[in-house]
Amino acid sequence: MSDQAPPPLPSQRRMDPVLMVLLILGGIILLLPGLCSLAAIVILAGGGLDGRLLLLWLFCFALSAWGIWLIRWAVRKDPV
């Protein structure tokens, strides 16, 4: 048996704090269309459902999903 120390773990790449803050701010900005769409759905709940409006809401929710993904990616411990 040898008394060699185990090899050091690869250093984790840390994201630059300024970049992380910018990504989180961008994610928050991308969340806003989804929040506005939710408010519009609540306000317009009594009216009929227009296909174009539904498509706009889906687009806004997709932007919000992208914002959530961006925030989660920015705060991960080991970004790739």
Stockholm file with secondary structure:
# STOCKHOLM 1.0

chainA/1-80         MSDQAPPPLPSQRRMDPVLMVLLILGGIILLLPGLCSLAAIVILAGGGLDGRLLLLWLFCFALSAWGIWLIRWAVRKDPV
#=GR chainA/1-80 SS CCCCCCCCCCCCCCCCHHHHHHHHHHHHHHHHHHHHHHHHHHHTTTSCCCHHHHHHHHHHHHHHHHHHHHHHHHHCSSCC
#=GC SS_cons        CCCCCCCCCCCCCCCCHHHHHHHHHHHHHHHHHHHHHHHHHHHTTTSCCCHHHHHHHHHHHHHHHHHHHHHHHHHCSSCC
//
